[in-house]
Amino acid sequence: MEETRFGNIVFIPGLNKARYPYCNSLFIDDEVKAVIDPASNPDLLLNIKKTSSIDVIINSHYHEDHFAFNYLFPAAALWVPELEAPCFKSIQSLFEYWGAVGPSLENEFQTYLKSFHYEERVIAREFRDGDVLEFGKTKLEVISTPGHTPGHSCFYCPEQKLLFTADLDMTSFGPWYGDKYSDLLQTIQSVHKLLAIPAEVYITSHDMGIINGSIKETAEAYLAKIAERENRVLNFLEKERSIPEMVSKWLIYKRPMEPQHLFIFAEEKMLRSHLAYSMQKGQIKQVGDKYVAV
């Protein structure tokens, strides 16, 4: 993928096709110069820094693969979703939102975070759904899309009919909802919310990058991954199973992932989301500390 300009908005491709631990960034080249989700490519971001004085950095949500290179812009004002502001102010709040509570987990996550250059920062602006971020001629509407995280935000530029979908990324893996406050049903609702926006260009945080034209079929395939996971869980629960038994089968990721101790954490959280969702629909019941399909 290459840098691509849409008016004053410049697409900055992430390394390794913007797969984790990288993401795609946007550079707003206007009177107020800004970078959205600076975790793409440090060399490209440093080139921008050399030629432009960056006034603002914006994070769509609190995940480490979106703030990894925030530290390259120490003088820039930081704008973040209001619901997730605590995560940028305090590492303890970040652990809480992840669900990494307790000395052992906190130590593991703190060690892991070192490669993402996390630093507690003063927040200049906390935005919410419907806010308009103005940079000069360029204006971005904040679209609140909770589910992936509680404050996950997308940005729409009416002038360019361009929608930055952040981590509603339309990848072949499907939606991710593996944190403490992630929500499966909200994730589904947020994808449908994006489909109602009259965009003609879509920019995702990972893999896909730039999508021209309708994303209806892509979004349907993306959401279908949730149903596929649900079916794997239901099939495995033909007899009573415990959470550890389900986690060991990698019903969400389908194979062991590295670093395994961190991915097991997300596997369990997403499994619990599916169990709760299926129990609401009467497809599963709990028997003691085990679950079984009805």
C-alpha positions in Angstrom: 0.0 0.0 0.0 1.1 3.6 -0.7 0.5 7.0 0.8 -2.7 8.2 -0.9 -4.2 11.7 -0.7 -7.9 12.6 -0.5 -8.0 16.4 -0.5 -6.2 17.3 2.7 -6.4 13.8 4.1 -3.4 11.6 3.5 -3.6 7.8 4.0 -0.4 6.5 5.8 -0.1 2.7 5.3 1.0 0.6 8.2 3.9 -1.8 8.1 3.2 -5.5 7.3 -0.1 -4.6 5.6 -1.1 -2.8 8.9 -1.5 -6.0 10.7 -1.0 -6.0 14.5 1.0 -4.5 16.1 0.7 -1.8 13.4 -2.3 0.1 11.9 -3.0 2.6 9.2 -2.8 6.3 10.0 -4.3 9.4 8.6 -2.4 12.7 8.2 -4.6 15.8 8.1 -2.6 18.3 6.1 -4.6 21.5 6.8 -4.3 24.7 8.8 -4.3 22.5 11.9 -2.1 19.5 11.2 -3.0 16.2 12.8 -2.3 12.5 12.8 -5.0 10.0 13.6 -3.8 6.7 15.2 0.0 7.2 14.8 1.0 3.5 14.9 1.6 2.9 11.2 5.2 3.3 10.1 7.7 5.3 12.2 9.8 6.3 9.2 6.8 7.7 7.4 5.6 9.5 10.5 9.0 11.0 11.2 9.1 12.3 7.6 5.8 14.0 8.2 7.2 15.4 11.4 10.2 16.8 9.6 8.1 18.7 7.0 5.1 19.6 9.1 4.6 20.8 12.7 2.0 18.4 14.0 -0.5 20.3 16.2 -2.7 17.4 17.2 -2.7 13.6 17.5 -6.0 11.7 17.7 -6.6 8.2 18.9 -9.8 6.4 17.8 -9.6 4.2 20.9 -7.2 3.1 23.6 -5.6 0.0 22.0 -1.8 -0.2 21.9 -1.6 -0.8 18.1 -3.1 2.6 17.7 -1.1 4.7 20.1 2.3 3.0 19.6 4.0 6.1 18.1 2.2 8.8 20.0 5.5 9.4 21.7 7.0 10.7 18.4 4.8 13.8 18.9 5.4 14.9 22.5 4.4 18.6 21.8 1.1 17.8 20.0 -2.2 18.1 21.7 -3.9 14.8 22.4 -7.6 14.3 21.4 -9.3 11.0 22.5 -12.8 9.6 23.0 -14.4 10.9 26.2 -15.4 7.4 27.4 -11.8 6.3 27.1 -9.9 9.3 28.4 -8.9 7.6 31.7 -6.9 5.0 29.7 -4.6 7.8 28.4 -4.2 9.5 31.7 -3.4 6.5 33.8 -1.9 3.1 33.2 -4.0 1.6 36.0 -7.2 2.7 34.1 -5.8 1.1 31.0 -5.4 -2.2 32.8 -9.0 -1.8 34.2 -10.4 -1.3 30.7 -8.5 -4.3 29.4 -9.7 -6.4 32.4 -6.1 -7.0 33.4 -6.7 -6.7 37.1 -4.3 -8.2 39.7 -0.6 -8.0 40.2 0.3 -11.0 38.0 -1.7 -9.8 34.9 -0.7 -6.2 35.5 3.0 -7.1 35.5 2.6 -9.1 32.3 0.8 -6.3 30.5 3.2 -3.7 31.8 6.1 -5.6 30.3 4.2 -6.1 27.1 3.4 -2.4 26.8 7.1 -1.3 26.8 7.4 -2.0 23.1 4.4 0.3 22.5 5.9 3.3 24.3 2.9 3.9 26.5 3.1 7.1 28.5 0.5 8.9 30.6 -0.4 12.2 28.9 -2.5 15.3 29.5 -5.6 15.3 27.2 -6.4 18.5 25.4 -9.8 17.4 24.1 -12.3 14.6 24.8 -14.7 14.1 21.9 -18.0 12.3 21.7 -20.6 11.2 19.1 -21.7 14.0 16.8 -18.7 16.3 17.6 -17.1 18.0 14.6 -13.4 18.2 14.6 -12.2 21.2 12.6 -8.7 21.5 11.0 -9.4 24.4 8.6 -11.1 23.4 5.4 -11.2 19.8 6.6 -13.9 18.8 9.0 -14.4 15.3 10.5 -17.6 14.1 12.2 -17.1 11.8 15.1 -19.2 8.6 14.8 -19.4 6.7 18.1 -19.1 3.0 17.3 -18.9 1.1 20.6 -18.5 -2.6 20.9 -14.8 -3.2 20.0 -14.1 -0.8 22.9 -16.7 1.4 24.8 -15.5 4.7 23.2 -14.4 3.3 19.8 -14.8 6.1 17.3 -14.9 6.4 13.5 -14.4 9.7 11.6 -16.4 10.9 8.5 -15.4 13.6 6.1 -18.5 14.8 4.2 -16.4 16.8 1.7 -14.5 13.7 0.6 -17.3 11.3 1.4 -14.5 9.4 3.3 -15.1 7.3 6.4 -12.3 6.1 8.6 -13.7 2.9 10.2 -10.8 2.3 12.6 -11.0 -1.2 14.1 -14.3 -2.0 12.5 -11.7 -3.1 9.9 -13.6 -5.5 7.7 -10.8 -8.1 7.9 -11.2 -11.8 7.2 -10.7 -12.5 10.9 -13.9 -10.7 11.8 -14.8 -8.4 14.7 -12.8 -8.3 17.9 -14.4 -7.8 21.3 -11.9 -9.2 23.8 -11.6 -6.5 26.5 -13.5 -6.1 29.8 -16.0 -3.6 28.4 -16.2 -4.9 24.8 -19.7 -5.8 23.7 -20.7 -8.3 21.0 -24.1 -6.9 20.3 -22.9 -3.3 20.3 -20.3 -4.3 17.7 -23.0 -5.7 15.4 -25.0 -2.5 15.8 -22.0 -0.3 15.1 -21.2 -2.0 11.8 -24.8 -1.4 10.8 -24.5 2.2 11.8 -21.5 2.6 9.4 -23.6 1.2 6.6 -26.0 4.1 6.9 -23.3 6.7 6.3 -23.2 8.0 2.7 -19.5 7.3 2.2 -17.8 6.4 -1.1 -14.3 5.8 0.3 -13.6 3.7 3.4 -10.3 3.5 5.2 -9.8 0.7 7.7 -7.1 0.4 10.4 -5.9 -3.0 9.3 -5.4 -5.2 6.2 -8.0 -3.8 3.8 -6.7 -0.2 3.9 -8.7 1.7 1.3 -12.0 0.4 0.0 -13.8 2.2 -2.8 -17.5 2.0 -3.3 -20.0 0.1 -1.2 -18.9 -2.0 1.7 -22.2 -3.8 2.2 -21.0 -7.2 1.0 -17.7 -6.8 2.9 -19.5 -5.8 6.1 -21.9 -8.8 5.7 -18.9 -11.2 5.4 -17.3 -9.5 8.4 -20.3 -9.9 10.6 -20.8 -13.5 9.4 -17.6 -14.4 11.3 -19.6 -13.8 14.5 -22.2 -16.4 13.4 -19.4 -18.8 12.5 -17.9 -18.5 16.0 -21.3 -18.9 17.5 -21.8 -22.2 15.6 -18.4 -23.5 16.7 -19.3 -22.8 20.3 -22.7 -24.4 20.0 -21.3 -27.5 18.3 -18.7 -27.9 21.0 -21.3 -27.6 23.7 -23.2 -30.7 22.6 -22.2 -31.9 26.0 -21.4 -29.9 29.2 -18.1 -28.0 29.0 -16.2 -25.7 31.3 -14.7 -22.3 30.3 -11.1 -23.8 30.5 -12.2 -26.6 28.2 -13.6 -24.2 25.6 -10.6 -21.9 25.8 -8.2 -24.8 25.2 -9.9 -25.5 21.9 -9.4 -21.9 20.5 -13.0 -21.7 19.3 -12.6 -18.0 18.4 -9.0 -17.7 17.0 -9.1 -21.3 15.7 -5.5 -21.9 16.5 -3.0 -21.0 19.3 -1.7 -17.4 19.0 1.5 -15.8 20.3 2.1 -14.5 22.9 -0.2 -17.2 24.0 -0.8 -16.0 27.6 -2.2 -12.7 26.2 -4.3 -14.2 23.4 -5.8 -16.7 25.8 -7.0 -13.7 27.8 -8.8 -12.4 24.7 -10.0 -15.8 23.7 -11.7 -16.3 27.1 -13.3 -12.8 27.0 -14.8 -13.3 23.6 -16.0 -16.8 24.5 -17.8 -15.3 27.5 -19.4 -12.7 25.2 -20.7 -15.5 23.0 -22.0 -17.5 25.9 -23.9 -14.5 27.3 -25.3 -13.7 23.8 -26.4 -17.3 23.2 -27.9 -17.6 26.6 -30.0 -14.5 26.0 -31.3 -16.2 22.8 -32.0 -19.4 24.7 -29.5 -21.5 22.8 -27.3 -22.3 25.8 -27.8 -22.9 29.5 -25.4 -22.9 32.4 -25.1 -26.0 34.6 -22.9 -25.2 37.6 -19.6 -24.1 36.3 -20.3 -25.7 32.9 -22.4 -24.8 29.8 -24.4 -26.9 27.3 -26.4 -26.2 24.2 -30.1 -26.5 24.6 
